Amino acid sequence: VDLSEDATVQDILMKLEALSGVPSKHLFLAELRNVQKVRLFSGEAPIGNFEVGGLDTVKDLPEVIHVEHNVQLSVDQAL
């Protein structure tokens, strides 16, 4: 995965959903922290290697997945 600056777990999961067809609510990311594998929250940014849970296979996914950070604004913030 090629992450842009500030890309979050939610950005990665949404990209994986678009590519795999698996709903993002069934996917999760985990990484090794202090010798324990921990599940990452949607607003976190992975800081190292991570694993994807919830996919049966990755064989149909591209070798490199580019993930951009998506900023969601309310109508008031956008105006």
C-alpha positions in Angstrom: 0.0 0.0 0.0 1.3 3.4 -1.0 -0.1 5.9 1.6 -0.3 9.6 1.1 0.5 11.9 4.0 -2.2 11.8 6.7 -4.0 8.8 5.2 -6.0 7.0 7.9 -7.3 3.5 8.5 -10.7 4.6 7.2 -9.1 5.8 3.9 -7.4 2.4 3.5 -10.6 0.5 4.3 -12.7 2.5 1.9 -10.1 1.9 -0.9 -10.1 -1.8 -0.1 -13.9 -1.9 -0.2 -13.9 -0.3 -3.6 -11.3 -2.7 -5.0 -12.5 -6.0 -3.3 -16.3 -5.4 -3.0 -16.1 -6.4 0.7 -17.9 -3.8 2.8 -15.5 -1.7 4.9 -17.4 -2.6 8.1 -16.1 -6.2 7.7 -12.5 -5.1 7.2 -9.9 -4.1 9.8 -6.2 -3.2 10.1 -3.9 -4.4 12.7 -0.2 -3.7 13.4 2.4 -4.9 15.9 2.9 -2.5 18.8 4.9 -3.4 21.9 5.1 -7.0 20.9 1.3 -7.3 20.6 -0.9 -7.2 17.5 -3.5 -4.4 18.0 -6.5 -3.5 15.9 -6.3 0.1 14.6 -9.1 2.7 15.0 -10.5 4.3 11.8 -9.0 7.7 12.6 -5.5 6.3 13.2 -2.7 6.5 10.6 -0.6 3.3 10.4 3.0 3.9 11.3 4.6 0.7 10.0 3.7 -2.6 8.5 0.1 -3.6 9.0 -2.1 -6.6 8.3 -5.6 -6.5 6.7 -8.3 -8.6 8.3 -11.7 -9.6 6.7 -10.5 -10.4 3.2 -10.6 -14.0 2.0 -7.9 -13.4 -0.6 -5.8 -10.6 -2.0 -5.0 -12.3 -5.3 -7.5 -10.1 -7.2 -6.1 -6.8 -5.7 -3.4 -4.8 -7.5 0.2 -5.3 -6.3 0.4 -1.6 -5.2 -2.6 0.3 -3.9 -2.4 4.1 -3.8 -4.4 5.6 -0.9 -5.2 9.3 -0.6 -6.5 11.0 2.5 -10.1 11.9 2.1 -11.3 15.0 4.0 -15.0 15.1 4.7 -16.4 18.6 5.3 -19.9 19.6 6.5 -21.8 22.0 4.2 -21.0 24.9 6.6 -17.3 24.1 6.6 -17.2 23.9 2.8 -18.8 27.3 2.4 
